[in-house]
Amino acid sequence: MRAIVFAAGRGERMRPLSDSCPKALLPIADRRIIDWQIDALARSGFRQIVVNTAHLAAQFEGAFADSTPTGSTITISREGDTASDALETLGGIVKALPHLDDGSDEPFLVLSGDIVTDFNYATLSPRAAHLVDNVLDAHFVMVPNPSFHPRGDLGLSEGVVDRQPPLFTYANIGLFAPRIFRGEKVCRMKLFPWMYSFIDRGRVSGELFEGLWFNIGTPADLAEADTFLRKSRAENFQYR
């Protein structure tokens, strides 16, 4: 399968660090935030990876020349040069669709470049069959509500995503059928509330993940994750 990693935004809560460096390229545990995602994807069998860019986009040019995992390719989907050019989540997917959709019904993975997790992306392969068969249109990974988002986003009932409590937080990890984006215009638009029509029709499955999941939104988050990863490396931390 293919994957797109979002890295176009400025990361307002990460300022001033993100004023001179894209958030996804900020250093963490002697690497860059986005490298943890790319390596996890490669270990899970994803060979074609797209990274969308806008804010300080020039810094991504050549950024992966020496760090692309063996057997994988990284393609840049450039939306512009500044944060104001970023197309948001839905717009970013539609812009990158030529790199994600080969004309078949093979789903692709969408995830944020500012999360670090030990979620095993390879476990999504069986989920993909339901999307290929047109039984479902998407599959979401959700996590227990973190302290910065106590009210949650979506509900989960018998493996189907809904909008009923109890609510969990969308982990910014989702598997999508390309057909639902075909015909959409490239414009600045968020994935939500656009996805609600699919959720309300019972076309989105989901799972709750209770393992390691860092959403790195602020300098304090970055410092906390950096400390954890350095310690975990000494303990032979591995992705599940």
C-alpha positions in Angstrom: 0.0 0.0 0.0 0.9 3.7 -0.3 0.9 6.3 2.4 0.8 10.1 2.7 2.4 11.9 5.7 1.1 15.4 6.4 3.9 17.9 6.8 2.5 21.1 5.2 1.4 23.2 8.1 3.3 25.7 10.2 2.5 24.2 13.6 1.3 27.3 15.3 1.6 25.8 18.8 5.2 24.8 18.1 6.3 28.3 17.6 8.9 29.8 17.7 10.6 26.5 16.9 8.5 26.1 13.8 9.2 29.6 12.5 12.6 28.6 11.0 12.1 24.8 10.7 9.1 22.8 9.5 7.6 21.0 12.5 8.0 17.6 11.0 11.8 18.2 10.5 12.4 19.3 14.1 15.0 17.1 15.9 13.9 14.5 18.4 16.1 11.8 19.9 18.9 12.5 17.4 16.5 12.2 14.5 13.6 14.2 13.0 10.0 13.8 14.0 8.9 12.6 10.5 11.7 10.0 10.4 10.0 8.0 13.1 6.9 7.7 10.9 8.7 7.0 7.7 10.8 4.2 9.3 7.7 2.7 10.9 5.9 2.7 7.5 8.9 1.1 5.8 9.0 -1.7 8.5 5.3 -2.3 7.9 5.8 -2.8 4.2 4.8 0.6 2.8 7.1 1.2 -0.1 5.6 4.3 -1.7 5.4 7.3 0.7 4.2 10.8 -0.1 5.0 13.8 2.0 3.0 17.0 1.4 4.7 20.3 2.0 4.0 24.1 2.1 5.4 25.9 5.1 9.2 26.3 4.4 8.8 23.7 1.7 12.3 24.3 0.3 13.7 22.6 3.4 12.1 19.3 2.3 13.9 19.3 -1.0 16.6 16.7 -0.7 15.8 16.1 2.9 15.3 12.4 2.5 18.2 11.7 0.1 20.3 10.0 2.8 17.5 8.8 5.1 15.0 7.0 2.8 14.7 3.4 4.0 16.0 0.8 1.6 13.3 -0.3 -0.8 11.1 2.7 -0.2 10.5 5.8 -2.3 9.5 9.3 -0.9 7.6 11.7 -3.2 7.0 15.3 -2.3 3.6 16.8 -3.0 4.4 20.5 -2.8 1.3 22.7 -2.2 3.3 26.0 -2.1 6.0 27.8 -0.3 4.3 29.2 2.8 1.9 28.1 5.5 -0.8 30.1 3.8 -0.5 27.8 0.8 -1.2 24.7 2.8 -4.4 23.0 1.6 -5.4 21.4 4.9 -6.1 17.7 5.2 -8.7 17.0 2.5 -7.1 19.4 0.1 -3.7 17.9 0.7 -5.0 14.4 -0.1 -6.7 15.5 -3.3 -3.6 17.4 -4.4 -1.5 14.3 -3.8 -4.0 11.8 -5.3 -2.1 11.2 -8.5 0.7 9.8 -6.4 -1.7 7.7 -4.2 -4.3 6.4 -6.6 -3.1 4.0 -9.4 -6.6 3.6 -10.7 -7.3 0.4 -8.7 -9.2 0.2 -5.5 -6.1 -0.2 -3.4 -6.5 1.9 -0.2 -3.8 4.3 1.0 -2.8 5.3 4.5 -3.1 8.9 5.7 -1.2 10.0 8.8 0.3 13.1 10.5 4.0 13.8 10.4 4.0 15.0 14.0 3.0 11.8 15.8 5.2 9.1 17.2 3.6 5.8 18.0 4.4 2.1 18.2 1.2 1.2 16.3 2.0 -1.5 13.8 0.8 -0.2 10.4 1.1 -3.7 9.0 -2.0 -4.7 10.9 -4.1 -2.5 8.6 -3.6 -4.8 5.7 -6.6 -7.1 6.5 -8.7 -3.9 6.9 -7.9 -2.9 3.4 -9.9 -5.9 1.9 -13.1 -4.4 3.2 -12.3 -1.1 1.4 -11.4 -2.9 -1.8 -14.7 -4.8 -1.7 -16.6 -1.5 -1.3 -18.0 -2.8 2.0 -16.4 0.3 3.7 -14.8 3.5 2.6 -12.4 4.1 5.4 -10.9 2.8 8.6 -9.8 5.0 11.6 -7.4 4.3 14.4 -8.5 6.1 17.6 -6.8 6.5 21.0 -8.1 7.2 24.5 -8.7 11.0 25.0 -5.4 12.7 25.9 -5.2 15.5 28.4 -5.1 18.2 25.7 -8.3 16.8 24.0 -10.5 15.5 26.8 -13.8 15.7 24.9 -12.8 13.4 22.1 -13.9 13.3 18.5 -15.8 10.1 17.5 -17.5 7.1 19.0 -16.9 3.4 18.3 -19.6 0.8 18.5 -18.8 -2.8 17.5 -16.0 -1.8 15.2 -18.0 0.9 13.4 -17.2 4.6 13.9 -20.1 6.9 14.9 -20.7 10.1 16.6 -22.2 8.7 19.8 -20.5 8.7 23.3 -18.3 7.4 24.7 -16.0 9.4 22.4 -12.3 8.8 21.6 -9.7 10.9 19.8 -8.9 10.3 16.2 -5.2 9.3 16.2 -4.5 11.0 12.8 -4.1 7.5 11.3 -6.6 6.5 8.7 -7.0 4.1 5.8 -9.0 5.4 2.9 -10.4 4.1 -0.4 -9.2 6.4 -3.3 -12.6 6.4 -4.9 -14.1 8.7 -2.4 -11.6 11.5 -3.4 -11.9 11.1 -7.1 -13.8 14.1 -8.6 -13.0 16.4 -5.7 -11.4 19.7 -6.6 -8.0 20.7 -5.3 -8.9 23.5 -2.8 -8.2 24.3 0.8 -10.5 22.1 2.9 -10.3 19.9 6.0 -11.1 16.2 6.1 -13.7 16.9 8.8 -16.6 17.7 8.5 -16.4 16.3 5.0 -16.0 12.7 6.3 -19.1 12.9 8.5 -21.4 11.8 5.6 -19.4 8.6 5.3 -19.5 8.0 9.1 -23.2 8.7 9.3 -23.9 6.0 6.6 -21.9 3.4 8.5 -19.1 3.3 5.9 -16.2 3.8 8.4 -14.8 1.1 10.6 -12.5 1.8 13.5 -10.3 0.4 16.3 -9.1 1.7 19.6 -5.3 1.7 20.1 -4.0 2.0 23.7 -0.3 1.7 23.1 2.4 4.4 22.7 1.1 7.5 20.9 2.6 11.0 21.1 1.0 14.0 19.4 3.8 16.4 19.3 2.2 19.8 19.1 4.2 22.1 21.5 7.8 22.5 22.5 6.9 20.8 25.8 5.5 17.8 23.9 8.7 17.7 21.9 10.8 17.6 25.1 8.6 14.9 26.7 8.7 12.7 23.7 12.5 13.2 23.2 13.1 12.1 26.8 10.9 9.1 26.4 12.5 8.0 23.1 16.0 8.3 24.4 15.2 6.2 27.4 13.3 3.7 25.4 16.1 3.3 22.9 18.3 2.2 25.8 15.6 -0.4 26.7 15.6 -1.8 23.1 12.2 -0.1 22.3 10.6 -1.6 19.2 7.4 -0.8 17.3 4.8 -3.4 18.0 
